[in-house]
Amino acid sequence: MRHDIQANERAFSSKEVAEEVGIATPTVRKYGQILERNGYEFLKDGDRRIFVQSDIRALIALRDTDKPLDDTAREIVAQQKERLEASDETDIAINDTYENLSYDPNQVKEALRFLVNELAAAREMNVQLTNDISQLKTHVSQLQQDHHVISSSIANSAQRTNTKIEKLTEQQNTHYETLLQQEKQRSEHLQKELQNMREEQKKEWSAQNDFNKRLEVSIQQPKEKWGWLFSLFRK
């Protein structure tokens, strides 16, 4: 197990490591496999490697080496083992130091005071977060109300527009029916006028035919009777 990682040390993804080292993401995976093959230990989340600064330094060493990659990897693994062993020894020394410490009341009070201050700061932060969440909820609620008002306004406007369109369509249909009725009446009137004109023309033709017949009969009579013909014109 690795003991050389600090509690607050930043972790990097493969993509971030690739950008940091200046190599492609597949190359990061390749270097990681070479290191693991030679005994290097990575932090892992399942099968996914989690990189820290010491791992980035190891990848840079592989990137810049002039030796075969496996040889450089073995050197890096040896350095990691030395670092882990030193970390184990430091942990033992620290534990022994804590066991030999005397409990100074002033130090205890100072530690308690520090804890109280930290708790107060955490409580204040929680209050601030609660207020922020409350304001966020209020803002979201206001946005929802605004959305409802806008949606209602759009729906009402659409309804009014549809009503206007229906009214205009009805008016247009009524006007069309009126024009159609007027045109029908005008057509019937014109037909009656034409019928009357035909009848008048027939009467005139009939009168003309009668006149022509009388004229023909008069012409066929003796000349002494032409006076009667002239009497026809006088009438």
Secondary structure in CASP SS format (residue, H / E / C, confidence):
PFRMAT SS
TARGET T0000
AUTHOR 0000-0000-0000
METHOD secondary structure of the structure
MODEL  1
M C 1.00
R C 1.00
H C 1.00
D C 1.00
I C 1.00
Q C 1.00
A C 1.00
N C 1.00
E C 1.00
R C 1.00
A C 1.00
F E 1.00
S C 1.00
S H 1.00
K H 1.00
E H 1.00
V H 1.00
A H 1.00
E H 1.00
E H 1.00
V H 1.00
G C 1.00
I C 1.00
A C 1.00
T H 1.00
P H 1.00
T H 1.00
V H 1.00
R H 1.00
K H 1.00
Y H 1.00
G H 1.00
Q H 1.00
I H 1.00
L H 1.00
E H 1.00
R H 1.00
N C 1.00
G C 1.00
Y C 1.00
E C 1.00
F C 1.00
L E 1.00
K E 1.00
D E 1.00
G C 1.00
D C 1.00
R E 1.00
R E 1.00
I E 1.00
F E 1.00
V C 1.00
Q H 1.00
S H 1.00
D H 1.00
I H 1.00
R H 1.00
A H 1.00
L H 1.00
I H 1.00
A H 1.00
L H 1.00
R H 1.00
D H 1.00
T C 1.00
D C 1.00
K C 1.00
P C 1.00
L H 1.00
D H 1.00
D H 1.00
T H 1.00
A H 1.00
R H 1.00
E H 1.00
I H 1.00
V H 1.00
A H 1.00
Q H 1.00
Q H 1.00
K H 1.00
E H 1.00
R H 1.00
L H 1.00
E H 1.00
A H 1.00
S H 1.00
D H 1.00
E H 1.00
T H 1.00
D H 1.00
I H 1.00
A H 1.00
I H 1.00
N H 1.00
D H 1.00
T H 1.00
Y H 1.00
E H 1.00
N H 1.00
L C 1.00
S C 1.00
Y C 1.00
D C 1.00
P H 1.00
N H 1.00
Q H 1.00
V H 1.00
K H 1.00
E H 1.00
A H 1.00
L H 1.00
R H 1.00
F H 1.00
L H 1.00
V H 1.00
N H 1.00
E H 1.00
L H 1.00
A H 1.00
A H 1.00
A H 1.00
R H 1.00
E H 1.00
M H 1.00
N H 1.00
V H 1.00
Q H 1.00
L H 1.00
T H 1.00
N H 1.00
D H 1.00
I H 1.00
S H 1.00
Q H 1.00
L H 1.00
K H 1.00
T H 1.00
H H 1.00
V H 1.00
S H 1.00
Q H 1.00
L H 1.00
Q H 1.00
Q H 1.00
D H 1.00
H H 1.00
H H 1.00
V H 1.00
I H 1.00
S H 1.00
S H 1.00
S H 1.00
I H 1.00
A H 1.00
N H 1.00
S H 1.00
A H 1.00
Q H 1.00
R H 1.00
T H 1.00
N H 1.00
T H 1.00
K H 1.00
I H 1.00
E H 1.00
K H 1.00
L H 1.00
T H 1.00
E H 1.00
Q H 1.00
Q H 1.00
N H 1.00
T H 1.00
H H 1.00
Y H 1.00
E H 1.00
T H 1.00
L H 1.00
L H 1.00
Q H 1.00
Q H 1.00
E H 1.00
K H 1.00
Q H 1.00
R H 1.00
S H 1.00
E H 1.00
H H 1.00
L H 1.00
Q H 1.00
K H 1.00
E H 1.00
L H 1.00
Q H 1.00
N H 1.00
M H 1.00
R H 1.00
E H 1.00
E H 1.00
Q H 1.00
K H 1.00
K H 1.00
E H 1.00
W H 1.00
S H 1.00
A H 1.00
Q H 1.00
N H 1.00
D H 1.00
F H 1.00
N H 1.00
K H 1.00
R H 1.00
L H 1.00
E H 1.00
V H 1.00
S H 1.00
I H 1.00
Q H 1.00
Q C 1.00
P C 1.00
K H 1.00
E H 1.00
K H 1.00
W H 1.00
G H 1.00
W H 1.00
L H 1.00
F H 1.00
S H 1.00
L H 1.00
F H 1.00
R H 1.00
K C 1.00
END
